Structure formats: C-alpha cells, structure tokens
Amino acid sequence: MRIECPFCGERDHSEFAYLGDAGCARPAPGAADAQARFVEAVYLRENPAGAHRELWYHEFGCRSWVQVTRDTRTHEILEVRLAGASAAP
C-alpha cells in the first residue's frame, strides 16, 4: 500500500505508523469510568467495510500526522490530508 504524503510525496505504508479510526473520540483518562470507556473505545467499535477515515503518522519521513480515507475492502487510498486540516465527517 502506498500513501501520498502531502510533504514527501508517495511513500510505502511501512514509513507510517497507524493510529486508528480518525473519528473515534478517546475517553478522558481521569474520568471515574475511564477503564470501562477505554475498553469500549478499543474493543467494542464498529469494523466498517468500505471507505474509512484513519490517522497515520509519517514516522520515517516528515513526522506529520495525516488523515487517510481508505477502502477497507481493497486498501485503495481515496484521500490523504493533513490531520489538522478541516474535513467533512
């Protein structure tokens, strides 16, 4: 799989570290029910087939966070943008 970094150009996915679902709200670590909420966020999430927004870190490149929209059935990259750029949900 190849990811088009906004700064470095097209690179192999092995240069990137995968964080996960770009739409997942991480629970507050200090909340009273934090452990239960983290279990739910990590293990009890949807596993969609089709277009999915993900966060990737260009670890062995420019060290930018990018938001990748990828088809989970084919691994086709549909869109790549900087993670801080506004995006439609």
BELLIN-V219049 format. One record per run of one state. SS is the DSSP state (alpha for helix, beta for strand, coil for the rest). FROM is the first residue (numbers start at 0). TO is the last residue. If there is no record, write none. Layout:
ss/from/to
SS/FROM/TO
SS/FROM/TO
This chain:
ss/from/to
coil/0/0
beta/1/4
coil/5/7
beta/8/11
alpha/12/14
coil/15/15
beta/16/20
coil/21/32
alpha/33/42
coil/43/49
beta/50/56
coil/57/63
beta/64/70
coil/71/75
beta/76/81
coil/82/88
